[in-house]
Amino acid sequence: MNTSDLINKDIEAILQIEYQDITQVVKDYQDVPISEEDQEALYAYNLLYMNIHSLSEQEYLDAFNQLGEKYPNYGLAGENDHRRTIAELERLKQAFSQLCLQTEQGQYLLQLKLRSIDLDIQVYRKLMQLPITPAIQAEIDLLESDSYKLIDEIEAILIQYVDE
């Protein structure tokens, strides 16, 4: 098997873990009642996330802020929601940590994913520090920006190998 095939197998393994995690999250939330407005907001946010690859960081932030203005109550999570999200991210991190990848490229991609998850966990921990002061918000913004840069790098790697 050549290196390109091995890299693709590593990428497939990473994407399979993500798919399994998303499937589990959907299953976990399946029985949670949701209002019509929240369904509309969820659909709008999902569209934004699906198109994240085609947006610059500023375009993404602008669109995210517009959705926040349109749906001001959507996503206002309580401490328990943040704890649950952190637990979900920890579960994903654990699943990724158990992967045995065969190539340096696959291992590098996995490390980027793990760093991104760590940044997301830090964001949710900061969000639990109430009240959110301007200093805490600045820290959150910096963490989110760093995470976005990692996502850009991850996407650049994935595009490179998907196109082969």
BELCOR-V253381 format. One record per pair of residues at least 4 apart in sequence whose ideal C-beta (glycine too) atoms are under 6 Angstrom apart, sorted by the first residue. I is the first residue (numbers start at 1). J is the second residue. Records with the same first field share a line. If there is no record, write none. Layout:
I: J + J
This chain:
1: 5 + 6
4: 164
6: 102 + 103
7: 103 + 105 + 106 + 161
10: 101 + 102 + 103 + 106
11: 161
13: 99
17: 95 + 96
21: 92
34: 38 + 39
38: 74
41: 71 + 74
44: 67
48: 63
53: 155
55: 59 + 60
57: 148
67: 71
77: 81 + 82
79: 128
82: 124 + 127 + 128
85: 124
86: 121 + 124
89: 117 + 120 + 121
93: 117
96: 113 + 114
101: 106 + 107
109: 157
112: 150 + 153 + 154
115: 150
116: 147 + 150
119: 143 + 146 + 147
122: 143
123: 140 + 143
126: 136 + 139 + 140
129: 136
132: 136 + 137
158: 162
